[in-house]
Amino acid sequence: MSPKEIERFAEHFVDTVQRGDTEAMRACYARNGVIWHNTDGIEQTVDDNIKVLKWFVETLPDRRYTVLRREVIPDGFMQQHILSATLPDGEPWKMDACVIVRMADGKIERLDEYLDSAAGAKLRAFGR
């Protein structure tokens, strides 16, 4: 993929997550895609990650991503962003995050996500 194609893909991918469109998000991943988070060190399957996204969409219906920086790399992209939402108890919430995405054949093979663990713990208190 060209750098412009990767940039367009990255924009589309973030949009699918922000809209909570799980099927469009699933289509962004390779069949055997892997998602890893720094907070637990576990590699998830795409199906496992979709389950988390469904919970996430229900828990944070007003979520929004602010992309601070995105860099195209030879096999994908890196992105720094802030996820903002309102917690179920009405408290405003923000989490800093960074992803490193490795792609092949126009799909995500691996996504390594680095999350603010303190903000993540605050969110997990609501059921995940």
C-alpha positions as a LaTeX table, in Angstrom:
\begin{tabular}{lrrr}
\hline
Residue & $x$ (\AA) & $y$ (\AA) & $z$ (\AA) \\
\hline
Met1 & 0.00 & 0.00 & 0.00 \\
Ser2 & 1.14 & 3.53 & $-0.66$ \\
Pro3 & 1.53 & 5.96 & 2.25 \\
Lys4 & $-1.68$ & 7.76 & 1.15 \\
Glu5 & $-3.58$ & 4.46 & 1.10 \\
Ile6 & $-2.32$ & 3.61 & 4.59 \\
Glu7 & $-3.34$ & 7.07 & 5.83 \\
Arg8 & $-6.85$ & 6.63 & 4.38 \\
Phe9 & $-7.07$ & 3.16 & 5.91 \\
Ala10 & $-6.03$ & 4.52 & 9.33 \\
Glu11 & $-8.72$ & 7.23 & 9.13 \\
His12 & $-11.33$ & 4.64 & 8.16 \\
Phe13 & $-10.27$ & 2.29 & 10.96 \\
Val14 & $-10.53$ & 4.99 & 13.64 \\
Asp15 & $-13.92$ & 5.97 & 12.24 \\
Thr16 & $-15.23$ & 2.39 & 12.50 \\
Val17 & $-14.22$ & 2.21 & 16.16 \\
Gln18 & $-15.62$ & 5.64 & 16.97 \\
Arg19 & $-18.95$ & 4.76 & 15.32 \\
Gly20 & $-18.99$ & 1.39 & 17.07 \\
Asp21 & $-19.40$ & $-0.43$ & 13.75 \\
Thr22 & $-18.07$ & $-3.83$ & 14.76 \\
Glu23 & $-18.50$ & $-5.46$ & 11.36 \\
Ala24 & $-16.68$ & $-2.65$ & 9.55 \\
Met25 & $-13.95$ & $-2.87$ & 12.18 \\
Arg26 & $-13.71$ & $-6.64$ & 11.76 \\
Ala27 & $-13.26$ & $-6.13$ & 8.01 \\
Cys28 & $-10.12$ & $-4.06$ & 8.72 \\
Tyr29 & $-8.36$ & $-7.06$ & 10.27 \\
Ala30 & $-6.66$ & $-10.03$ & 8.64 \\
Arg31 & $-8.39$ & $-13.32$ & 9.41 \\
Asn32 & $-5.73$ & $-14.21$ & 11.99 \\
Gly33 & $-5.18$ & $-10.67$ & 13.27 \\
Val34 & $-3.75$ & $-10.19$ & 16.76 \\
Ile35 & $-4.41$ & $-7.38$ & 19.21 \\
Trp36 & $-2.09$ & $-6.85$ & 22.19 \\
His37 & $-2.45$ & $-4.40$ & 25.11 \\
Asn38 & 0.34 & $-3.24$ & 27.39 \\
Thr39 & $-2.00$ & $-3.33$ & 30.39 \\
Asp40 & $-2.34$ & $-7.12$ & 30.47 \\
Gly41 & 0.26 & $-8.45$ & 28.00 \\
Ile42 & $-2.32$ & $-10.79$ & 26.45 \\
Glu43 & $-2.72$ & $-11.29$ & 22.71 \\
Gln44 & $-6.36$ & $-11.20$ & 21.69 \\
Thr45 & $-8.04$ & $-12.58$ & 18.62 \\
Val46 & $-10.17$ & $-10.28$ & 16.50 \\
Asp47 & $-13.31$ & $-12.00$ & 17.85 \\
Asp48 & $-12.21$ & $-11.33$ & 21.45 \\
Asn49 & $-11.46$ & $-7.72$ & 20.60 \\
Ile50 & $-14.90$ & $-7.30$ & 18.97 \\
Lys51 & $-16.52$ & $-8.49$ & 22.22 \\
Val52 & $-14.58$ & $-5.83$ & 24.13 \\
Leu53 & $-15.59$ & $-3.19$ & 21.58 \\
Lys54 & $-19.27$ & $-4.07$ & 21.96 \\
Trp55 & $-19.00$ & $-3.59$ & 25.74 \\
Phe56 & $-17.03$ & $-0.41$ & 25.17 \\
Val57 & $-19.70$ & 1.03 & 22.83 \\
Glu58 & $-22.47$ & 0.26 & 25.33 \\
Thr59 & $-20.49$ & 1.68 & 28.27 \\
Leu60 & $-19.23$ & 4.83 & 26.50 \\
Pro61 & $-21.85$ & 5.82 & 23.92 \\
Asp62 & $-20.41$ & 9.35 & 23.51 \\
Arg63 & $-16.80$ & 8.29 & 22.91 \\
Arg64 & $-14.62$ & 10.37 & 20.62 \\
Tyr65 & $-11.06$ & 10.05 & 19.42 \\
Thr66 & $-8.71$ & 12.98 & 19.05 \\
Val67 & $-5.76$ & 11.95 & 16.93 \\
Leu68 & $-2.70$ & 13.87 & 18.06 \\
Arg69 & $-0.20$ & 12.28 & 15.71 \\
Arg70 & $-0.16$ & 9.62 & 13.05 \\
Glu71 & 2.93 & 8.40 & 11.23 \\
Val72 & 2.89 & 6.04 & 8.29 \\
Ile73 & 5.60 & 3.38 & 8.58 \\
Pro74 & 6.65 & 0.91 & 5.87 \\
Asp75 & 4.23 & $-1.82$ & 6.97 \\
Gly76 & 1.46 & 0.20 & 8.64 \\
Phe77 & 1.13 & 3.18 & 10.94 \\
Met78 & 1.66 & 4.49 & 14.45 \\
Gln79 & $-0.90$ & 6.72 & 16.10 \\
Gln80 & $-1.11$ & 8.72 & 19.31 \\
His81 & $-4.61$ & 9.72 & 20.40 \\
Ile82 & $-6.84$ & 10.68 & 23.30 \\
Leu83 & $-10.07$ & 8.84 & 23.87 \\
Ser84 & $-12.68$ & 11.00 & 25.61 \\
Ala85 & $-16.11$ & 10.01 & 26.90 \\
Thr86 & $-18.51$ & 10.26 & 29.79 \\
Leu87 & $-18.40$ & 7.39 & 32.27 \\
Pro88 & $-21.71$ & 5.75 & 33.26 \\
Asp89 & $-21.65$ & 7.71 & 36.53 \\
Gly90 & $-21.58$ & 11.00 & 34.57 \\
Glu91 & $-17.90$ & 11.79 & 35.17 \\
Pro92 & $-15.88$ & 13.07 & 32.19 \\
Trp93 & $-13.12$ & 10.61 & 31.28 \\
Lys94 & $-10.02$ & 10.68 & 29.07 \\
Met95 & $-7.39$ & 8.09 & 28.22 \\
Asp96 & $-4.12$ & 8.62 & 26.39 \\
Ala97 & $-3.23$ & 5.83 & 23.98 \\
Cys98 & $-0.79$ & 4.87 & 21.26 \\
Val99 & $-1.12$ & 2.12 & 18.68 \\
Ile100 & 1.42 & 0.50 & 16.42 \\
Val101 & $-0.29$ & $-1.21$ & 13.52 \\
Arg102 & 1.38 & $-3.73$ & 11.21 \\
Met103 & $-0.46$ & $-4.46$ & 7.97 \\
Ala104 & $-0.27$ & $-6.93$ & 5.08 \\
Asp105 & $-2.46$ & $-7.11$ & 1.99 \\
Gly106 & $-4.45$ & $-4.07$ & 3.13 \\
Lys107 & $-5.47$ & $-5.59$ & 6.48 \\
Ile108 & $-4.25$ & $-5.30$ & 10.07 \\
Glu109 & $-2.12$ & $-8.30$ & 11.02 \\
Arg110 & $-1.12$ & $-6.98$ & 14.42 \\
Leu111 & $-2.16$ & $-4.04$ & 16.57 \\
Asp112 & $-0.13$ & $-3.23$ & 19.68 \\
Glu113 & $-2.02$ & $-0.81$ & 21.90 \\
Tyr114 & $-0.40$ & 1.14 & 24.71 \\
Leu115 & $-2.99$ & 2.48 & 27.14 \\
Asp116 & $-2.90$ & 4.69 & 30.23 \\
Ser117 & $-3.39$ & 1.99 & 32.87 \\
Ala118 & $-4.86$ & 4.35 & 35.51 \\
Ala119 & $-7.55$ & 5.60 & 33.11 \\
Gly120 & $-8.19$ & 2.04 & 31.96 \\
Ala121 & $-8.71$ & 0.89 & 35.56 \\
Lys122 & $-11.26$ & 3.64 & 36.09 \\
Leu123 & $-13.19$ & 2.42 & 33.04 \\
Arg124 & $-12.94$ & $-1.28$ & 34.02 \\
Ala125 & $-14.63$ & $-0.42$ & 37.31 \\
Phe126 & $-17.84$ & $-0.27$ & 35.25 \\
Gly127 & $-17.87$ & $-3.97$ & 34.45 \\
Arg128 & $-15.11$ & $-5.23$ & 32.19 \\
\hline
\end{tabular}
